[in-house]
Amino acid sequence: MLPAIEISQLRKTYKGGRKSPDKVALKGIDLTILRGAFFGLLGPNGAGKSTLINILAGLVVKTSGEAFVCGHDIERDMRQARLSIGVVPQELVLDTFFTVRQALDIHAGYYGVPKAKRRTQEIINVMGLSDKADIHARRLSGGMRRRLLIAKALVHSPPVLVLDEPTAGVDVELRTQLWEYVKQLNKNGTTVLLTTHYLEEAEELCDTVAVINHGEVVACDRKTALLKRFDSKQIVITPPQPMTMIPDSLRGWSCDVSAEGKLVISYKPSQHAVGEILDAVRVSGIVIADLTTREADLEDVFRHLTHNTV
């Protein structure tokens, strides 16, 4: 089966003005997203994420390279490529003079979905827009407008759903409802490509993650493999009384005392076992009232990768 998205040496350069140089947004991106994946595309502002998504959606013309959506070339087979993808953009851009129902019906018409096969009411119900169905978009709140954007991306039942910062500035209730629905879509076979600055969302939802920085992919792997690659862990020890200094016997370890007086020991699991560290703590005379461990999370990996690439 062909991948959901396949990108090869994709480049994009925005022409500069008279006094400004050209801006290279993408520097030869190679990326493959398998069918059925819940894929996270992470990167700092200006890394090239939105440019990449807009090229896939047909909103930006690539400079060079190739991109396929479900096997369809985005230029040579433009119609099928666009029928295969639904994009939820960051910007709240809507047809403000149409009602929610009209907007969805019109959008379905753009994709050639016959009236008998349109899922307008189903999508309205799922996105929690039932009581807003006949209200004009201009009268919707920011959160409701975000729901409508997501609904529009679903009208043609695309096999690939792209969510570009879908929960930016929305309430907890919508966020929870959205992810429950998207997880169900993914479970039923829809490939999901998510960009988000909420790294805890990406860690919870995505099975595969790519990190893009300065227009280049600096890492792409299964989430679990990416986390294991970051060889770091912490032990947090709570003594009966808050600590103020580190015992001399522990100076050889990477230790800190937290603001709450807890001892925080950072170590590499590939080099040291937990028992070895606890033995050193006991030898130092520290009594352990409580102990917790903290493994590297996606935010640690993200910071490491984006702060150490130029």
Phi and psi in degrees as a GROMACS rama.xvg file:
@    title "Ramachandran Plot"
@    xaxis  label "Phi"
@    yaxis  label "Psi"
@TYPE xy
-67.3435  147.985  LEU-2
-61.5667  158.667  PRO-3
-66.4353  -43.2451  ALA-4
-137.684  131.949  ILE-5
-134.206  122.504  GLU-6
-125.272  132.427  ILE-7
-133.09  120.044  SER-8
47.8468  45.701  GLN-9
-78.2813  125.382  LEU-10
-127.796  145.248  ARG-11
-143.369  125.206  LYS-12
-123.598  124.502  THR-13
-91.0331  128.777  TYR-14
-67.0061  137.709  LYS-15
-84.2619  173.93  GLY-16
-91.3986  -164.193  GLY-17
-61.8489  -37.6427  ARG-18
-111.458  4.18496  LYS-19
-123.056  141.712  SER-20
-75.9939  166.825  PRO-21
-61.8658  149.266  ASP-22
-111.023  116.462  LYS-23
-88.8864  111.928  VAL-24
-92.7754  -37.3393  ALA-25
-128.814  132.582  LEU-26
-115.508  53.7393  LYS-27
84.2134  58.5542  GLY-28
-75.5414  131.767  ILE-29
-118.126  125.996  ASP-30
-157.154  135.169  LEU-31
-127.832  126.223  THR-32
-117.931  117.66  ILE-33
-75.0099  155.375  LEU-34
-60.5367  137.72  ARG-35
83.033  1.35641  GLY-36
-75.7163  153.838  ALA-37
-110.873  96.9932  PHE-38
-105.912  128.826  PHE-39
-102.346  126.991  GLY-40
-110.756  107.305  LEU-41
-112.832  152.999  LEU-42
172.091  156.137  GLY-43
-69.0845  169.629  PRO-44
-57.1242  135.875  ASN-45
82.8163  6.70432  GLY-46
-74.6967  -24.1191  ALA-47
119.487  4.27899  GLY-48
-61.5041  -51.3183  LYS-49
-66.3756  -36.0778  SER-50
-60.709  -44.5517  THR-51
-60.7116  -45.9693  LEU-52
-65.2387  -42.6147  ILE-53
-66.1298  -30.6045  ASN-54
-67.2124  -44.3269  ILE-55
-62.3553  -34.8844  LEU-56
-81.985  -7.08831  ALA-57
83.7414  15.4352  GLY-58
-93.337  -19.2723  LEU-59
-130.563  138.069  VAL-60
-89.28  126.05  VAL-61
-68.054  155.549  LYS-62
-82.5008  -42.2894  THR-63
-163.316  174.742  SER-64
95.4098  -176.473  GLY-65
-130.827  150.205  GLU-66
-147.135  134.785  ALA-67
-128.165  140.273  PHE-68
-117.535  115.137  VAL-69
52.8976  37.6704  CYS-70
86.7586  -2.85197  GLY-71
-100.113  123.523  HIS-72
-63.98  131.961  ASP-73
-68.1318  -14.8687  ILE-74
-108.76  -49.7771  GLU-75
-73.7531  -27.0318  ARG-76
-128.347  53.0715  ASP-77
-57.4001  -44.7182  MET-78
-60.4701  -49.947  ARG-79
-67.9097  -34.0121  GLN-80
-62.8974  -42.7445  ALA-81
-73.816  -29.1604  ARG-82
-69.3961  -20.4181  LEU-83
-90.6517  -3.02511  SER-84
-135.416  140.228  ILE-85
-121.368  129.657  GLY-86
-119.612  129.292  VAL-87
-104.35  105.659  VAL-88
-77.1581  165.991  PRO-89
-67.3981  -42.5722  GLN-90
-74.5759  142.188  GLU-91
-85.4879  77.2888  LEU-92
-106.631  115.885  VAL-93
-138.166  159.566  LEU-94
-82.624  95.5126  ASP-95
-70.4942  -13.7557  THR-96
-94.2951  2.21111  PHE-97
-108.272  152.001  PHE-98
-74.8089  169.497  THR-99
-57.7062  -47.4934  VAL-100
-62.7921  -44.2405  ARG-101
-63.2898  -41.6074  GLN-102
-61.0214  -42.0534  ALA-103
-69.8439  -40.7567  LEU-104
-64.2551  -42.5827  ASP-105
-64.5083  -42.418  ILE-106
-65.061  -38.6094  HIS-107
-63.3324  -36.7481  ALA-108
-63.4159  -37.2505  GLY-109
-56.7765  -34.9654  TYR-110
-91.3958  4.96582  TYR-111
74.2757  23.8404  GLY-112
-78.7797  119.872  VAL-113
-60.2298  149.216  PRO-114
-55.2627  -37.7856  LYS-115
-67.1339  -20.0881  ALA-116
-108.072  4.99039  LYS-117
-74.4119  143.513  ARG-118
-109.257  31.9544  ARG-119
-54.327  -53.9126  THR-120
-66.7557  -38.0071  GLN-121
-60.1684  -45.5518  GLU-122
-68.2166  -39.5827  ILE-123
-57.912  -44.838  ILE-124
-65.4505  -46.5054  ASN-125
-61.6184  -39.1318  VAL-126
-85.6856  7.12848  MET-127
68.1883  34.9494  GLY-128
-111.335  13.7145  LEU-129
-56.6793  -43.6511  SER-130
-80.7035  -1.65594  ASP-131
-114.541  4.72125  LYS-132
-57.7025  -33.723  ALA-133
-110.896  23.6347  ASP-134
-102.897  140.308  ILE-135
-67.5632  144.564  HIS-136
-58.0269  -31.4299  ALA-137
-66.0568  -16.8913  ARG-138
-96.8038  1.65787  ARG-139
-82.7431  150.788  LEU-140
-72.7935  170.518  SER-141
-59.0934  -42.1332  GLY-142
-65.5042  -39.4129  GLY-143
-69.7362  -34.2043  MET-144
-64.3797  -38.0457  ARG-145
-63.2261  -40.4866  ARG-146
-61.7281  -40.4383  ARG-147
-66.1359  -38.5634  LEU-148
-59.8814  -43.9148  LEU-149
-64.9931  -41.613  ILE-150
-60.3291  -41.2197  ALA-151
-62.9761  -33.3818  LYS-152
-71.4512  -13.824  ALA-153
-102.746  -5.56332  LEU-154
-62.9086  -27.7061  VAL-155
-103.872  15.8535  HIS-156
49.9741  56.5597  SER-157
-69.9395  143.339  PRO-158
-71.52  -17.6571  PRO-159
-123.85  125.439  VAL-160
-115.924  123.274  LEU-161
-108.531  123.921  VAL-162
-116.194  107.73  LEU-163
-99.1071  99.7069  ASP-164
51.5011  56.0752  GLU-165
-70.0498  -22.8134  PRO-166
-107.595  14.6924  THR-167
-63.7292  118.864  ALA-168
73.9452  18.7823  GLY-169
-108.207  162.121  VAL-170
-77.5238  166.175  ASP-171
-62.3257  -37.9332  VAL-172
-61.4845  -47.5649  GLU-173
-63.468  -42.2575  LEU-174
-57.9241  -45.1844  ARG-175
-64.52  -46.5154  THR-176
-61.7294  -43.5579  GLN-177
-60.3409  -48.8704  LEU-178
-68.4628  -33.6369  TRP-179
-62.6286  -42.4584  GLU-180
-69.5956  -43.0752  TYR-181
-66.4209  -38.2324  VAL-182
-62.5327  -37.1632  LYS-183
-68.4758  -40.9668  GLN-184
-58.0756  -46.0124  LEU-185
-63.5446  -40.6022  ASN-186
-61.747  -32.0222  LYS-187
-85.6  2.57038  ASN-188
116.806  -8.75586  GLY-189
-71.6063  130.689  THR-190
-80.1583  131.805  THR-191
-117.467  128.071  VAL-192
-113.981  117.177  LEU-193
-117.638  130.627  LEU-194
-112.687  136.787  THR-195
-159.237  150.547  THR-196
-95.7646  -5.86574  HIS-197
-86.6315  90.3968  TYR-198
-66.7686  -25.4576  LEU-199
-66.1866  -31.2727  GLU-200
-65.3775  -46.9256  GLU-201
-61.5737  -40.5246  ALA-202
-65.987  -37.3253  GLU-203
-74.6207  -37.7006  GLU-204
-96.1812  -39.1249  LEU-205
-84.9501  142.306  CYS-206
-95.1367  -24.4181  ASP-207
-133.496  143.85  THR-208
-136.309  136.59  VAL-209
-119.841  140.852  ALA-210
-113.414  125.299  VAL-211
-114.228  136.852  ILE-212
-147.505  130.989  ASN-213
53.4945  39.7279  HIS-214
77.0096  11.6514  GLY-215
-130.766  147.12  GLU-216
-81.958  116.407  VAL-217
-98.0933  -12.1334  VAL-218
-164.197  144.021  ALA-219
-155.758  118.017  CYS-220
-166.689  170.677  ASP-221
-58.7794  144.24  ARG-222
-57.0078  -44.256  LYS-223
-62.6707  -39.6722  THR-224
-68.0248  -37.1625  ALA-225
-65.601  -39.8698  LEU-226
-69.2794  -37.6126  LEU-227
-67.3195  -29.5929  LYS-228
-64.0877  -27  ARG-229
-88.0336  93.4658  PHE-230
-79.2852  80.0609  ASP-231
-154.568  140.874  SER-232
-153.204  158.204  LYS-233
-129.754  144.429  GLN-234
-113.088  128.183  ILE-235
-112.423  116.458  VAL-236
-108.558  127.962  ILE-237
-103.82  113.052  THR-238
-83.8435  167.118  PRO-239
-57.4409  -34.6995  PRO-240
-123.995  142.281  GLN-241
-54.262  139.688  PRO-242
-86.5389  154.321  MET-243
-121.376  -18.5013  THR-244
-149.728  162.136  MET-245
-92.9926  128.407  ILE-246
-60.014  146.919  PRO-247
-58.2747  -32.8297  ASP-248
-67.8767  -13.456  SER-249
-105.769  6.98177  LEU-250
-62.6655  -23.0403  ARG-251
-77.4719  -9.66714  GLY-252
-99.9027  162.767  TRP-253
-85.1919  94.5636  SER-254
-120.067  149.536  CYS-255
-142.95  156.094  ASP-256
-107.619  123.029  VAL-257
-74.1017  170.468  SER-258
-61.1175  -26.147  ALA-259
-87.9482  3.30935  GLU-260
83.3221  20.9092  GLY-261
-94.6417  150.549  LYS-262
-91.4542  122.582  LEU-263
-113.512  117.629  VAL-264
-113.368  120.671  ILE-265
-99.5757  138.783  SER-266
-153.99  168.183  TYR-267
-103.817  115.848  LYS-268
-57.0495  -26.8378  PRO-269
-71.2527  -16.4408  SER-270
-113.523  -25.1822  GLN-271
-137.773  145.307  HIS-272
-96.1205  155.414  ALA-273
-59.886  -40.9863  VAL-274
-58.7386  -37.3505  GLY-275
-62.1784  -40.6593  GLU-276
-70.47  -42.3283  ILE-277
-65.6735  -35.5673  LEU-278
-61.3307  -42.2792  ASP-279
-64.6417  -37.5242  ALA-280
-65.5509  -42.8186  VAL-281
-64.5371  -41.8037  ARG-282
-60.7687  -33.164  VAL-283
-72.1084  -11.9732  SER-284
91.8132  3.65926  GLY-285
-77.4474  128.12  ILE-286
-87.2618  131.47  VAL-287
-95.5296  108.965  ILE-288
-86.0193  -32.4148  ALA-289
-156.449  156.026  ASP-290
-147.497  135.074  LEU-291
-134.698  159.08  THR-292
-122.411  152.862  THR-293
-134.588  120.837  ARG-294
-93.2038  161.586  GLU-295
-60.5731  138.302  ALA-296
-114.274  -177.733  ASP-297
-63.8472  -30.929  LEU-298
-65.3112  -39.8338  GLU-299
-61.4455  -45.3005  ASP-300
-62.6936  -45.0628  VAL-301
-59.842  -48.2774  PHE-302
-61.7067  -42.395  ARG-303
-62.1958  -46.9188  HIS-304
-69.8133  -38.539  LEU-305
-85.2257  -22.3781  THR-306
-87.5689  -13.4405  HIS-307
-113.592  16.8879  ASN-308
-124.808  143.49  THR-309
